[in-house]
């Protein structure tokens, strides 16, 4: 994943991002791999970057959709462009975007010295006018010196040479695409990069063909790779704007094909964006599930979802949050219909060990929640998703702090909050501020079957107590548990003393 995220780290980001908490909460590494149908490394890197950027003003969806329509009605154009993308191929670890967007970071130290050593064997031949023996001695001495330099530095810089060759193949691929007149600017930029085409045949390709073996000797004895690397990087530095344009074009075309294939593989729809703070979906599902249960849901206010473990609360929350991101990044959702207001998306689910960074679980939860509140306070429109809020502390402090946070979130006019919790106390405290929804389980044949369908309202269905019966716990345990539960539901208080007398 570090390879495909290189472009994301190289480019300047001015939009609202899908941060690491949200990325891990929604298993977006797995989602990315599931929906990635790219042919090239630039396409893979651009797709990753798209998933991490939310443009509240709207992204380049209209232009991309127009290109997708053009591809859909022209199978011949599809086939020809796919062939070019396939020939460019994928080269993991090349970080090709750095050669187009930040070439200054790819310079090899003391490149001038390698260039000088590369031409020394030819200068030594000039001594032949005075002494052929000395000239031959100097020539082979320089060749041996260069062989030592090349051998000692090859492992260190071989990946850079290979990456630069891939960058040139991207430019050459764009040259092949120019005949389709995809954009007016492409030919102008390619003209500036034309001197680079010839180097495709000179850089090492790591192949065992006879010609390549002979060329490898020349590269070794005259440090040709270092000379070419210097020439190419110098030209790319001067023509960085043109190189970046070409890289972006190849990446965008590849991403468009990926979206097209994704739409062919999955039931989907194109989202509709509205100005009102709302989200509406029909047939919503999660792409990582083999047999998903689709849900229909609509709200224009914050929501509190209850239900027992394994009933579907978290899956629904992940499905909704994920599709809110996909709607704003790829203009595609896994649903039959989808409407929402453009907004930043933040989640706070189970804290991943990799995100703890030496903090206690509770402190990590606090940090996760606080980063949401900070953005909301900046008057940025947000959809916030919280699963099992503050479960890392005791019941009294969890309920009081959670209720206070939910109350604060409710009062913010630029935010919709979706809360999933086992704590029925939160519904008792915040029920008037939040619409209630629940997931239920049905006891059949001494087993609990979950419908995974969201229902409006609230429920105190006691699946845990049913499981006590089904698993053969002592009758006294079951009776006492039901008594305590019924008493709390009716009075809102735990009847400890009466329980102890039983």
C-alpha positions in Angstrom: 0.0 0.0 0.0 3.0 2.3 0.5 3.6 2.2 -3.2 0.1 3.3 -4.3 0.0 6.0 -1.6 3.2 7.7 -2.9 1.3 10.1 -5.1 -1.0 11.0 -2.2 2.0 11.9 -0.1 3.8 13.7 -3.0 1.0 16.0 -4.0 -0.2 19.1 -2.2 -3.5 18.6 -0.5 -5.9 21.5 -0.1 -9.2 19.6 0.3 -10.8 17.9 3.2 -9.1 14.5 3.6 -10.3 11.1 4.7 -8.0 10.9 7.7 -6.3 7.8 9.1 -8.9 7.1 11.7 -11.7 7.1 9.2 -9.6 5.1 6.6 -8.9 2.3 9.1 -12.4 2.3 10.6 -13.9 1.7 7.2 -11.3 -0.9 6.0 -10.6 1.3 3.1 -7.4 -0.6 2.3 -9.6 -3.7 1.6 -12.2 -1.6 -0.2 -9.5 0.0 -2.4 -8.2 -3.4 -3.4 -11.7 -4.7 -4.1 -12.7 -1.8 -6.5 -9.3 -1.3 -8.1 -9.4 -2.2 -11.8 -6.4 -0.1 -12.9 -3.8 -1.0 -15.6 -1.0 1.3 -14.5 0.8 2.5 -11.4 -0.3 6.1 -12.0 -3.9 4.9 -12.2 -3.6 3.0 -8.9 -1.9 5.9 -7.2 -4.5 8.4 -8.4 -7.4 6.1 -7.4 -6.0 5.9 -3.9 -5.5 9.7 -3.7 -9.1 10.2 -4.9 -10.5 8.1 -2.1 -8.7 10.3 0.4 -9.9 13.6 -0.9 -13.4 15.1 -0.5 -14.1 18.2 -2.5 -16.9 20.1 -0.8 -17.3 22.3 -3.8 -17.6 19.3 -6.1 -14.9 17.3 -7.8 -14.2 16.9 -11.5 -17.1 14.4 -11.8 -18.8 16.1 -14.7 -15.8 16.0 -17.0 -15.0 12.4 -15.9 -18.6 11.3 -16.5 -18.5 12.8 -20.0 -15.4 10.8 -20.7 -17.0 7.6 -19.3 -19.9 8.2 -21.6 -17.6 8.6 -24.5 -15.9 5.3 -23.7 -19.2 3.5 -23.2 -20.4 4.4 -26.8 -17.0 3.6 -28.4 -15.7 0.1 -27.9 -12.9 0.7 -30.4 -11.6 3.7 -28.4 -11.9 1.6 -25.2 -9.8 -1.2 -26.7 -7.1 1.0 -28.1 -6.7 3.0 -24.9 -6.7 -0.1 -22.8 -3.9 -1.6 -25.0 -1.7 1.5 -24.4 -2.4 1.4 -20.6 -1.6 -2.3 -20.6 1.7 -1.7 -22.3 2.6 1.0 -19.7 1.7 -1.6 -17.0 2.3 -1.4 -13.3 5.7 -1.1 -11.6 5.3 -1.3 -7.9 7.6 0.9 -5.9 8.5 3.2 -8.8 7.0 6.4 -7.2 6.6 7.7 -10.7 4.7 10.7 -9.6 7.8 12.1 -7.9 9.5 12.3 -11.3 6.7 14.5 -12.6 5.7 16.5 -9.6 8.8 16.8 -7.4 11.8 15.9 -9.6 14.1 18.0 -7.4 13.8 15.3 -4.7 15.1 12.6 -7.1 18.5 14.0 -7.9 21.5 11.7 -7.3 24.3 13.4 -5.3 27.4 14.4 -7.3 25.9 13.5 -10.6 28.5 15.7 -12.4 31.2 13.4 -11.1 29.6 10.3 -12.5 29.3 12.1 -15.9 32.9 13.1 -15.8 34.1 9.5 -15.0 31.9 8.3 -17.9 33.8 10.3 -20.5 37.3 9.8 -19.1 37.9 6.6 -21.2 37.4 8.7 -24.3 39.6 11.5 -23.2 42.3 9.0 -22.4 42.4 8.0 -26.1 43.7 11.5 -26.8 47.0 10.5 -25.2 47.5 8.1 -28.2 49.0 11.0 -30.2 51.9 10.9 -27.8 52.0 7.2 -26.7 49.6 4.4 -27.7 50.7 2.2 -24.8 49.9 4.9 -22.2 46.6 5.6 -23.9 45.6 2.0 -23.8 46.7 1.7 -20.1 44.7 4.9 -19.2 41.7 3.7 -21.2 41.4 0.3 -19.5 42.3 1.9 -16.1 39.3 4.3 -16.5 37.1 1.4 -17.7 38.0 -0.6 -14.6 37.4 2.4 -12.4 34.0 2.9 -13.9 33.1 -0.8 -13.5 34.0 -0.6 -9.8 31.9 2.6 -9.4 29.0 1.1 -11.3 29.1 -2.2 -9.4 29.3 -0.5 -6.1 26.5 2.0 -6.8 24.2 -0.2 -8.9 22.2 -1.6 -6.0 21.8 1.8 -4.5 20.5 3.5 -7.7 19.2 0.7 -9.8 15.6 1.3 -8.6 16.0 4.9 -9.5 17.1 4.0 -13.1 14.2 1.6 -13.4 11.7 4.1 -12.0 12.9 6.7 -14.5 12.5 4.3 -17.4 8.9 3.8 -16.2 8.4 7.5 -16.1 9.6 7.7 -19.7 7.3 4.9 -20.7 4.4 6.9 -19.3 5.3 9.9 -21.5 5.7 7.6 -24.5 2.3 6.1 -23.8 0.8 9.6 -23.7 2.4 10.2 -27.1 0.6 7.1 -28.5 -2.7 8.5 -27.1 -2.2 11.9 -28.8 -3.7 10.6 -32.0 -7.1 10.3 -30.3 -7.2 14.0 -29.6 -8.3 13.5 -26.0 -7.3 17.0 -25.0 -6.2 20.2 -26.8 -3.2 20.7 -24.5 -1.7 17.2 -24.8 0.3 17.7 -28.0 1.7 21.0 -26.7 3.0 19.4 -23.6 4.3 16.3 -25.5 6.3 18.6 -27.8 8.2 19.9 -24.8 9.0 16.4 -23.7 9.9 15.0 -27.1 13.7 14.9 -26.5 13.1 12.3 -23.8 11.7 9.6 -26.2 15.1 8.5 -27.4 16.2 7.5 -23.9 13.7 4.7 -23.8 16.2 2.4 -25.6 19.3 3.4 -23.6 18.3 2.9 -19.9 18.7 -0.7 -18.6 15.5 -2.8 -18.9 16.8 -5.7 -16.7 16.3 -8.2 -19.6 18.6 -11.0 -20.6 18.4 -10.5 -24.4 21.7 -10.5 -26.3 21.4 -6.8 -27.1 20.7 -5.9 -23.5 23.7 -7.9 -22.4 26.0 -6.0 -24.8 24.4 -2.7 -23.7 25.0 -3.6 -20.1 28.8 -3.7 -20.7 28.6 -0.2 -22.2 26.5 1.0 -19.3 29.0 -0.4 -16.9 32.2 0.9 -18.6 30.9 4.4 -19.4 28.4 4.9 -16.6 25.7 5.6 -19.3 22.8 5.2 -16.8 24.2 8.0 -14.6 24.7 10.2 -17.6 21.2 9.6 -19.0 19.6 9.9 -15.5 21.2 13.4 -15.2 20.0 14.5 -18.7 16.5 13.2 -18.2 16.0 14.7 -14.7 17.4 18.0 -15.8 14.9 18.1 -18.7 12.0 17.0 -16.5 12.9 19.7 -14.0 12.7 22.4 -16.7 9.5 20.9 -18.2 7.9 19.9 -14.9 4.6 21.3 -15.7 4.4 19.4 -19.0 5.5 16.1 -17.3 3.0 16.6 -14.5 0.2 17.1 -17.0 1.1 13.9 -18.9 1.2 11.9 -15.7 -2.1 13.2 -14.5 -3.7 12.5 -17.9 -2.6 8.9 -17.9 -3.7 8.5 -14.3 -7.1 10.0 -15.0 -7.8 7.9 -18.0 -6.8 4.8 -16.1 -9.0 5.8 -13.1 -11.9 6.3 -15.5 -11.5 2.8 -16.8 -11.3 1.5 -13.2 -14.6 3.2 -12.4 -16.2 1.9 -15.6 -15.1 -1.7 -14.7 -16.3 -1.2 -11.1 -19.7 -0.2 -12.3 -19.9 -3.2 -14.5 -19.0 -5.6 -11.6 -21.3 -4.1 -8.9 -24.8 -3.0 -8.7 -24.5 0.8 -8.3 -26.0 4.2 -8.9 -24.7 7.7 -9.4 -25.4 9.9 -6.4 -27.5 13.1 -6.3 -26.2 16.0 -4.2 -28.6 18.3 -2.5 -28.2 21.5 -0.5 -30.2 20.4 2.6 -28.5 18.5 5.4 -29.9 15.0 4.7 -29.0 11.6 3.5 -31.3 9.2 1.7 -30.5 5.8 0.3 -32.3 2.9 -1.2 -30.8 -0.6 -1.5 -27.6 0.4 0.4 -25.0 -2.3 0.8 -21.3 -2.9 1.5 -19.1 -4.2 -1.3 -17.0 -6.4 0.9 -19.9 -8.6 1.9 -20.5 -11.7 -0.2 -24.3 -11.7 0.5 -25.2 -8.2 1.8 -28.6 -7.3 3.2 -29.6 -4.1 1.5 -31.1 -1.3 3.5 -33.3 1.7 2.7 -32.9 4.7 5.0 -33.5 8.4 5.1 -32.9 11.2 7.6 -32.5 14.9 7.9 -31.5 14.9 11.6 -29.1 13.0 13.8 -29.6 9.3 14.5 -29.2 7.0 17.5 -29.1 3.3 16.6 -29.5 0.5 19.1 -29.3 -3.2 18.9 -27.4 -6.2 20.2 -24.0 -7.4 19.1 -23.9 -8.9 15.6 -27.3 -7.4 14.7 -25.9 -5.2 11.9 -25.4 -1.8 13.6 -21.7 -1.4 12.8 -22.1 -2.9 9.3 -24.8 -0.4 8.5 -22.8 2.5 9.8 -19.8 1.4 7.8 -21.9 1.0 4.7 -23.4 4.4 5.0 -20.1 6.2 5.8 -18.3 4.4 3.0 -20.9 5.3 0.4 -20.9 8.9 1.6 -17.1 8.9 0.8 -17.5 7.0 -2.5 -20.3 9.4 -3.6 -18.0 12.4 -3.2 -14.8 10.8 -4.6 -15.8 8.4 -7.4 -19.4 9.7 -8.0 -20.5 6.1 -7.6 -22.3 4.4 -4.7 -23.2 0.8 -3.8 -26.9 1.5 -3.7 -30.0 1.7 -5.9 -30.4 5.4 -5.2 -28.4 7.8 -3.0 -28.8 11.5 -2.0 -26.7 13.5 0.3 -25.3 17.0 1.1 -21.6 17.3 0.3 -19.8 17.1 3.7 -16.6 15.9 5.3 -16.8 12.4 6.7 -15.4 11.4 10.1 -15.8 8.1 11.9 -14.8 7.0 15.4 -15.2 3.2 15.7 -13.1 0.6 17.5 -9.6 2.1 17.9 -7.1 0.1 15.9 -3.9 -1.0 17.7 -1.8 0.8 15.0 -3.5 4.1 15.9 -2.9 3.9 19.6 0.7 5.1 19.4 1.4 4.4 23.1 -1.8 6.0 24.3 -4.4 4.3 26.5 -7.5 3.2 24.7 -9.6 5.9 26.4 -7.1 8.6 25.5 -7.1 7.4 21.9 -11.0 7.5 21.9 -10.9 11.1 23.3 -8.4 12.1 20.5 -10.6 10.5 17.9 -13.7 12.3 19.0 -11.9 15.6 19.6 -10.6 15.8 16.0 -14.2 15.6 14.8 -15.4 18.4 17.1 -12.4 20.6 16.1 -13.5 20.4 12.4 -17.1 21.0 13.2 -16.2 24.1 15.1 -14.6 25.5 12.0 -18.1 25.5 10.4 -17.2 22.7 8.0 -20.3 20.7 7.0 -19.7 17.2 8.4 -21.3 13.8 8.7 -19.9 12.1 11.9 -20.3 8.4 12.6 -19.6 7.1 16.1 -19.8 3.4 17.2 -19.9 2.5 20.9 -18.9 6.0 22.2 -16.3 6.1 25.0 -16.5 2.4 25.8 -13.0 2.6 27.3 -14.2 4.0 30.6 -16.7 3.1 33.4 -20.5 3.2 32.9 -21.3 6.4 34.9 -18.6 8.5 33.2 -19.3 7.0 29.8 -23.0 7.8 29.9 -22.5 11.3 31.3 -19.7 12.3 28.9 -21.3 10.6 25.9 -24.6 12.4 26.6 -22.8 15.7 26.8 -21.0 15.1 23.5 -24.2 14.0 21.8 -26.0 17.1 23.1 -23.2 19.4 21.8 -23.2 17.6 18.4 -27.0 18.0 18.1 -26.7 21.8 18.6 -24.3 22.2 15.7 -26.2 23.2 12.5 -23.5 22.1 10.2 -23.4 18.4 11.2 -25.4 15.2 11.1 -24.3 12.6 13.7 -24.9 8.8 13.5 -24.5 7.0 16.8 -24.6 3.3 17.4 -24.6 2.2 21.0 -25.7 -0.5 23.4 -26.4 2.1 26.1 -30.1 2.6 26.3 -29.5 5.4 28.8 -28.3 7.5 25.9 -31.7 7.1 24.3 -33.4 8.1 27.5 -31.3 11.2 27.8 -31.0 12.2 24.2 -34.1 10.6 22.6 -35.7 13.9 21.9 -32.7 15.2 20.0 -32.0 12.1 18.0 -34.2 9.9 15.8 -34.2 6.4 17.0 -33.4 3.3 14.9 -32.7 -0.3 15.8 -31.6 -3.7 14.6 -33.4 -6.7 16.0 -32.9 -10.4 16.4 -35.6 -13.0 16.3 -35.5 -16.2 18.4 -36.4 -19.2 16.3 -35.8 -22.9 17.2 -33.7 -22.0 20.2 -31.5 -19.8 18.0 -31.3 -16.0 17.4 -31.6 -15.0 13.8 -30.7 -11.4 12.9 -32.5 -9.7 10.1 -29.8 -7.1 9.5 -32.5 -4.6 8.5 -32.7 -1.2 10.1 -36.0 -0.3 11.8 -37.3 3.1 12.9 -38.0 3.6 16.6 -36.2 2.2 19.7 -36.3 -1.3 21.2 -35.3 -2.9 24.4 -35.3 -6.4 23.0 -33.2 -8.4 25.4 -31.3 -10.8 23.1 -28.5 -11.2 25.7 -31.1 -12.5 28.3 -32.5 -14.8 25.7 -29.1 -16.2 25.1 -28.7 -16.9 28.8 -31.8 -19.2 28.5 -30.6 -20.8 25.3 -27.2 -21.6 26.7 -28.6 -23.3 29.8 -27.7 -20.8 32.5 -29.3 -21.5 35.9 -32.9 -20.4 36.2 -32.0 -18.1 39.1 -29.5 -16.2 37.0 -32.0 -15.8 34.2 -34.8 -14.7 36.5 -32.7 -12.2 38.4 -31.3 -10.8 35.1 -34.8 -10.3 33.8 -36.0 -8.7 37.0 -33.2 -6.2 37.0 -33.7 -5.4 33.4 -37.5 -5.0 33.6 -37.1 -2.8 36.7 -34.6 -0.5 35.1 -36.7 -0.2 31.9 -39.7 0.8 34.0 -38.1 3.1 36.6 -34.8 4.1 35.0 -33.0 3.0 38.1 -31.1 -0.2 39.1 -32.8 -1.9 42.0 -29.8 -3.2 43.9 -31.3 -3.7 47.4 -34.4 -5.5 46.3 -32.2 -7.8 44.1 -29.9 -8.6 47.0 -32.9 -9.7 49.1 -34.0 -12.3 46.5 
